[in-house]
């Protein structure tokens, strides 16, 4: 039976319409689906009927979701974020009230309340609702869609005619805000507004007028008086305020006037919401990292010890299932957490196959995006976490400082892994390491990252499928259904009996939302990123590299996975993603993580540095040998009688060269079967043998000399 998951995208085969599964009842009796093509209000459908249509081929589950809006927070302007957050502020309570929002009567009451609160009309509110359902029930659904309108990012030229609404009561036509005026604006803002004095914008404007738009007028008593210039030649407070709001966002203003510390404490956007959410698999995941108590060796040179790995685990609070993991060398940071969250949402059968472990879907069925994630403040307060919240609608919860007990489930798993697995592996950190005479446990390291990952995968499979959860409080319904307190049985029972909060997103969409964002450079050799060069079909088709060679290079926005630098992904403004692969001549980096590539480069640099003394010695010997040969040539030159005049030395260069060439040919000729004898420089040549051009020139020159020539 096909599993119906909230947010799944399906397509009706007959008319090619896309439908989104918005909500599934806890008892799996009914679901509400939304037609993205017709944009009609959601329709109720029995889950059994929906499953039957999928099995009969009338509906096809889509592997990709083009309607999702995945943007890194840094790619959005302050205005776009403000518009999105503003709509979310008055729509969030309504769209989150499921399933009431799908009932016409209850929806009408909620929309009336929002209209009373905001003054918005019903048509606009319905438009927001449908956009939310269309774009995957995420906060980013409320982003404006004017990316292709007008001239994005370009300012209009000033020209001579006055732009904007004409003045109604003021004297004079007014002025346009050109580059010179903008420069004055910026000076005034920096001097009077972006500081701790906390002047108002009006005060900054008044001070700007005093500094730049006044003149001195002589008085009868000999004194001078400050007087503003003609009012028609002074920018208005409206123009000053408009250009300030266009150039400087709220975040920049608060940081400049309050300071970074107060901004982060009192003014930074609050991520997520405080309500716990429904219980069931995927309602909340816990995630944490630790430094593994084991030393590893390099995959390139197994004699090299590379230190201790970082272990990330993601556990489902409801079932205690390990839903995701990461083993690597990325320190506790967003990079490591990103990899663990992506693993939690990915296909575990495929993941295990990468390490040579064959499993079936029921052995590790965890796949999807949870409703909430509880983790450490460090990683989940980063800007990258904002993208996770807004693009995938995941609620972020942070444990207070020094409160590991708030993440007791995942913390307990670390102790289990250490006590039952890593404690028995070679290279394990022992408590007696500082005692005199104790052996150095680091010398016993023989496992690499790949091998440790295989061991931990097998340990997780054992935990998920067979570990008995002592002290787990089963519900009354679990007791009635005789659910064994193992993670797999609790998970499967929860999927069958609770609506849950797991949502279906294409794996590539999740990865793009989680991956670190950066910029790469298009060059004549390829797309350059961190010293590696990549190619892609779009670049080849559009002749990017030819253009870069003929004109100049340019930047493109990319996402990448530090675990495998074989590919990077170019992100476009329209939401499309182009996959780029490593150039063939950099095949040695194929399948390697960023750390391994940097390590290999450092090894190569070290080898080069070690070779430098040898090269310097050889070069010194070479220069000495050259000097000896030159000295020998100079001595021979002194012993040889040569004509004194320049003309005498340069007149016969061609014939001299021809004689030398003939001599070299005879000396260099191959003679097989023994050593040949050299012929004289000017041999006798019969008429039958013919005569070379060089010999003709030699004889001609000789005749000239005998007949009285030089």
N, C-alpha and C positions, 0 to 999 in steps of 0.2 A: 504493500500500500504506500502510495506517495505521501510524504509528510507535507502538511500545509503550514507554512510559516508566515507570520506577519511581515509585511513589506515585500513579499515575493512578487516578482513581475512575471505575468503570464500573458500569452498572446493567443487570441482566438484565431484558429487556422482559417476559417471561412472568410473573414473580412480583414484580417491582419490588424485588428484593433489590440492595443495594449491595455491590460487590466492590472491594477495593483490590489493585492490582498491587504486591506487596511487593518482588519481586526478579526481575531479568531476567538470564539467563546471557549471558556475553560474546559467545558465538557466536550469540546470538538463537535458541537451540534450544528452551529451556524457560523458563517463568516460574512463580512461585508467587503464587497469589491467595488472598485471605482474604474470606470471607463475613461482612460486618458484621452482618447480620440474625440469622444462626444462631450466630455466634461459634464455629464449628467451627475446628479447626486448619487451617492453610494447605493448599491443594490444588495439586498440580503440574499444569500444563497446557502442551502444546506451543505455542510462540509462533505457529506457523502456524495452528493451530486457533483460537487467541484472535483473531488478526487476521481470520480468515475469519468468525468469529461477529460481529465488529464490522461487517465489510463487508456481511454478510447481514442486519444489523439486529437480531440476537438480543441483542447487547450495545450499549449506547449510552454513549458517552464523556460524562461529566458536566462541565459548564462551571464549576459551583460545588461546593464541598466543605463541607457543613454539619458534618462530623465533626471538622474541625480546631479546635484550641483556641488562639485568638489573644488574648493578653492582654499589655498593657504591664506591665513589671516593677513599676512604681509602683502598679499596681492590685492587686497581690497582697500579702497580709499576710506577715509574717515566718514565721508558722506554715505557711502554704501553700507558701512557697518552701522552707522547711526539709524539709517532708514530700516535696515533689517531688525535691529534690536528694538526700535520703536514699535514696529508692527508686532513683533514677538511679545512685547510687554502687554498688549491688550488682547492678543489672540491666544496666548499660551494656555490660559486656564480653560478656554473653550475647547481647543483642539485636543487637549489632554484628557478631557472628560469623556472617556470611552466606556461603554458604547452609546451613551446618551446623545452624543453629537451626531450620530447616524439616524436618530429618530426625528422626524419632521417637527413634532410638537416641542420636544425638549430643545432641539436646535433653534427653533424660533424664539424660545424664551431666552436662551443664551445670547443670541444675536441682538435681541432687544436690549438686554442689559449692557452689551458692549456699545450699542448705538447711543444709549443714554449717557454712558461714561465718556465717549470719545467724540460724539457728533458725526460719526461716519454714517453713510447711508448703507442700506442692506445690500445693494449691488456690489459695492466695494468689499464688504465683509465676505460675501459669497465668493468673490474673486480670490480673496486671500485664502479662504478655506480650500478651494479647488487647487490653488497653486501648492498648498501644503501637502495635499494628498498626491498630487501629480509628481512632485519632486522628492518623494520618499519620506514624507513626514519628518523633515529636518528643519532646523532653524534657517538654514541657507535658502530654503524655498522662498523666503521673503526678501531676498536680494533683488534690487531693481534690475530690469532687463533692458537698459539703454546703452549697453556696451557698444552696439553698432550704430547708434544714432549720432548725427553731427560729426564733429571732428574731435574724437576723444583725446583729451590731454593737451589740446591745442588752444591757445588763447587767440581771440580775434585782434587784428591790428587796430590801432587807434584811429588812423585816418584823420581827416580835417573836420568832418561833420561830427557834431556832438551826439554821442550815443545815449540811449536811455530815455526815460520820460522827461519831457521839458519841465523846467521850473514854473510853478504856477504863480507864486507870489514874490519870489526873490528877484532881485535885479540881476541882469546879465544872463547870458546863455549857459555859463558854466564851462568846465574843462573836462577833457577826457583823461583817464588815468593811463598815462604812457609809462615807458620804462623809467624816465627820470622821476616821475611822481611816485612810482612804486619803490624806488630806491629811498626816497624820503620817508615813505611809510615804514619801510623796514628799519631804518635808523631810529625812528620814533618808537616803534614797538620794542626794539631791543633795549633802548635807553630808558623808557618810561613804563613799559608794561610787563615785559618778561624779566621781572626781578622780584625780590622778596618784599618790596615796598607795598605791593598789592594796590597800586593805583587803579582806578577804573579806566576803561577804554576811552571814555569821554575826557578824562584828565590827560591821558596820553595824547589825544587829538589836540586838546588845547595847548599843550606844551609844544607840539609839532608846529602849530600855527605861529607861536611865539618865536620859534627857532628859525623857521624857513619862509614864512609868509607875512613878514612885517617889514616896515621901513622906518627910518628915523626922520622926523619932520622938525625943522628949526622953529623955535618959538621967539616971539618979540623980545623976551628977556634974555636971549642968548642961549637958553637951554634947548635940549632936544627932547622930543616926545616920541615914544614908540606908537606906531599906528599900523593897523593891518593894511595890506595892499587892497586893490580893488576886489570886492567880494566875488565878482564874476570870475576871477582868476584863482580862487581858492577852492580846493577839493572839499566836498561836504563831509559831514560825519557819517552819512550813509555810505558814501564811497569808501571811506576809511574802514568802516565796519565790514562792508562787503568783501573787500580785498583781504582783510585780516582773516575772516572766516574761511575764505577760499584757500589761503596759503597755510594757515595754522589750524591743526585739529585740537579737539578738547584735551586729548592726552598730552600734547606738547605744551598747551597753555597751563595745565595744572602742574606739570612737572617743573616748568620754568618759574611759576609763582609760589608753589608750595614745597618743592624739593622732591627728589626721588623717593625718599623714605616715607614721607607723608602720603605721597601718591599711592605707593604700594599698600600702605596701611589703611587708608580711608577712602581712596578714590578709584582704585583698580576695579575693573568689572568683576562681578561675582560669578564664578563658573557653576553652572548646574543649579539644582534646587534641592531643598532639604527633605522633601517627602521620600519615604523609603521605597515606594513602589510595591507592586504585587509580588507575592512569593511564587516560587517555582524556579525551574532551571533557567538560568540566564537573567534572573531578576537583578542579581548583583554578583560581580566578580571581585575577588581580592587579588592584588598583585604586589609582589615585593621582590627584592634582589638581595643576594648575599655573596660574599667572596667564598668560593669553594675551598674547603680544607684539603686541597690536593694540588701538587705541582705537576705541570704538563711539559711535554717536549715539543719541539718544532716539527711540523710536517715536512719541512724542507731539509733540515739536518737534525736527525733524531738525537744527535749528541748535544744539541743546544737545549737548555732548560729555559722555558719562556714564562715561568711564574704560575700564578694561580688564576683560575678562570672566574668569570662572573656568572652566577646562576640566577635566572629569573623563572618564577613559576606563577601561573595564573590558576586560581581555584574558584569553583562555583560555590557560593555560600550555602545554597540550598542542599546540594548533594555531596559536597566535598570532592567532586570530580576535578582532577587536574585537566583543565581545558586548554592550556597553552604553556609553552616553555621556551627558554632560550639559553644556550650555553655558548659563551664567547669570551672575548677579551675586552669588550666595550665596558668601561667603568659604569657604575650605577648612574645612569643618565637617561635622557629621553631616547637616545639611540637604542639602548638595550631594551627599554620598556616597549618601544615601538615594535621591535621584533617579536617580543613575547605576545603582545596584543594581536599582531597580525597572525601569528601562529595559532592563537586561540580561535580566530575566525576562519582558519583555512581547513582544507581537506586533509585529515590525518592519515588516510590511506596513502595518499600521494607523498606526504611528508615522510612517513616511515620508509617508503620505498626508496627515498633518496639515500637512506642509510642501510639499505639492504635488508630491511625488516618487512616481512609480508604480514599484513593484518587485513581484517574485513571491517566494513563500516560499523557494525554493531560493537566491535571491540573498543572503539574510541569514537563515539558518535558526535562529540562536541564540535559544533561548527556553526558560527554565526556571531553577531554583534550583540553584546548584553545591553540591558537597560541602564546599568550603572557600574562604575569601576571605583573601588576603594584602594587607594595607594598612598605613597609618601608625598609630602608637600613639594619636595624638590623637583621631581619629574613632572607631576601632574599640575604644577603651577606654571609650567613653561608655556611659551606661545604656541608650540606644536600641539599641546593639549587643547588649546582653543579651537584649532582646526578639527580635532576629533569631536568636540562638543557640537560645533555648528554644522559640520558636514554630515555626521552620522547620528546626531541627536543622542549622544551618550552622556548620561549624567555623571559628573565627576565628584567624588567625595574624597576628602583629604583627612588623614589621621592627624591629630595634633602632635606637636613635637614631643619626643620622648614618650610616646604612647604606643609602643609596639603591641600592647594587648588589644588595641582596637582592630588589629589585623591578626587575631589569634589563629585563624584557620590556616593561613599561608605560613605564619611563623612556626606553627606546629609541624607543618610539612617539611620545613627545612631541617628540623631536628630529626624527623623520621628518615629523611634522605641521608643525613650524615651518619646516623646510628646504624642504619641497615644497609647502606651501599658504599659511600665513599670511605668509611672507616676501614674497610677491608681492601682498599685498592692500593697498589704501589704508589709511593709518593705522597701518601696521606700525612697531613700535619699532625704530629704527636705532641702531647702535653709535656713530655719530658725533654723537649728539644734543647732546653737551656742547662740541663744537668751536665756536669763534667763527665766526659767519657761517653755521652750519649751519641749514637750515630746520627749523621746528618740525613734526615729523611728526604731532603731534596735530591740526593744522589740516586734514590730509588725510583725517581720518576721515569716512566716508560710509555705512558699513555699520551696520545695527542688529543686535540679538541674533538675530532671526528669520532674517535673511539670512546671517549667519555660520553659524548652525546648518545651513542648507541646504547651504552650501559644505562644511562638515565631514562631513555625511552622505554627500555624493557622494565625498569623499576616502576615507571609510571603506569605501564600496562598492567603490571601486577597490582599496584595500588587501586587503580580504577575498577578492576574486574574482580578482585578477590579479597582486598583488605577489609576486615570487619571493623566498623567504626564503633569502638567502645565508647559508651556514654552518649551516643547519638539519640536524641529524643524523637522517637517516631510519633507521628500524629495518630489520632484514633483511627483515621481512615487507613493509614499504612498498616496498623496492627490488624484491622479487619481483613485487608487484602494480603496479609502475610508477606509484607515486603521485607526482605532481608536487608539489614543496615549495611550494605556495601554501596559504594558510590554509583556503580552502574545500575543497580536495581532501583535506587532512589531517583536517579536521573530519569530512567525510563518510565517509572511510575509518575514522576512529576510532569514529563512531556505528555503523558496520556491523560492526566487529570487536571492540569493547570494550563491556563492560557500561556503562561510564561512571558518572558520579555525578549527572548531571542528573536532577532530580525535578520532577514536574508539580504545580504548585499553581495554583489560580485566580488570575488577575492581580489581582483585587480583594483577595484574601486577602493576597497579597504586599505590595500597596500599604498596606493597613491595618497590617500588621506593621511596615512601614518608616516610615510617616508620623509626623511629630511629633504628640504627644498634648497636648491642652490642655483647657480648660473654656470653654464658652460660656454665655450667660445667656438664659433664656427671659423675654421681656418682652412687653408689650402690642403692640409694633410688630413683633415677630418674634424670631428667635433671634439675639442680638447677639454678634458676635465680631470683635474688632479694628476696631470702628467700622462694620462691615457688618451687614446684617440679612438673615436667611435664613428660608425657609419649608420645610416638609416635609409629606408626606401624613399621617404619623402625628400630627403636631402639629395639623393641621387637623381630622383625624377626632376627636381626643380633646380638642379645644377648649383647647389649651394657652394661647393668647394671651388668650382671654376670662378664663381662670383667673388669668393673671398680672395682668390689669387689675383684676379683682375682689379679688384677695388680694395677692399679692406675687410677685416674680420668683424664679427658682431656677436652679441650675447644672446643666449636663449635660456628660458627658465626650464629647469630640469628637476626631477626627483630621482633618488638613487637609494639602493639598499647596500649599506656598508658590508654586509655579509657576503655579497657576491657582486663583484664589480664587472661581471661579464656583460651586463646590460645597464643602461640608464634610460630614463623616460623623459621626453620633451613634452611639456605641458603648454597647450595653446589657450588663447583667451576664450575660444569657443567651447572649451571643455574637452577637446579631443586630446589623445595621448599617442605619441609616436615612440615606438621601441627602437632603441639604438644598440648595436652590438659592437663588440671590440673588433678592431681591424685585425686581419689575419697575421700581420707581422708582429703583433703583440700577443700571440697565442700562449706564451708562457704564463700570462696572467689570467688565463681562462679559468673560471670557477674559483678564483681566489678572493678572499675577503680583503678589505682595505688595509687591515692591520698586516696581513701576510704580505701584501704587495709592498707596503712601506718597509717591512722587515727585510724583504728580499733586496730592495733598493739600497738599504743601509749596508747589507752584506756586500753588495757589489761596490759601493763607495769605499768600504773598508778595505776590500781587496785592491782597489785602485790606489788607495793611499799607501798601502803596504808595498806596492810595486814601484812607487815614485822613486825611492832611493836607487833601485836597480836601473831604472831608466836614466836617472841623473848620472850614475856612474858610467853607463854605456855611452851617453852623450858626451861626457868629458873625454872618454877614450877616443870616440869618433873625431872630436875636434882636434885632439892631439895628433891622431893619425893623418888628418887632413893637413895640419901644419907641417908634418914631416915630409909629406909628398910635395907640398908647395916649396919647401926648402930645397928638396932634391931637384925640382924643376928649375928653381932659380940658379942653382949651382951649375946645371947643364947649360943654362942660357949664358952664363958668364964664360963658359969654356967654348962656346960656339961662335965662330966669326960670322957676323951678319952684316948686310949692307947698312950704311949709315942713314940713307934718306928714307922718308916715309913711302915715297913712290916706289923705290926699289923693293921694299918689303911687301907692298900690297898689290903690285902689278900682276903677279902670276898666281894669285890665290886659286883660281879655277883649275889651272893645270897642275898645281901642287896637290890640290884635293883629288884630282883624277889619279895621279900617281899613287897617292896614299891609299885610295880606294882599291886599286888593282892589287897592291901589295897585301891589304887586309883580306881581300877575297881569297888569295892563295893561302894565306896563313890560316884562315878560318874554315877552309874547305874540309868536308868530311872525307876521310880516307879510311876505308874498311880493310881489314885483314893485315894491318901493319901501319907503321908510321911512315908517312910520305915525306918527300923532300921538298923544300920550298923552291919555287922557280925564281929566276932573277926578276928584278923590278921592270926591266924593259925587254921582254922576250922577243924572239923572232917569230913573225907571223907569216904564214904562207898565204898566197892569194886565195887558195881553196877554202881556207878556214874563215875568211872574212875578217872584218875589222870592226871593233866596237867604236862607238862614238867617243868614249873616253880616250881610247888609244889614238884615234885620229887627232884629237885635240893635243895630246902629248907630242906626237910627231910634228904637228904643225908648229907648235911652240919651239921644238928643238931646231927645226929648219930656220925659223926666224932668228934664233940665237946664233946659228952658224953663219948666216948670211950677213952678220953685222949688227944684229939686234942686241938687246941688253944682255 
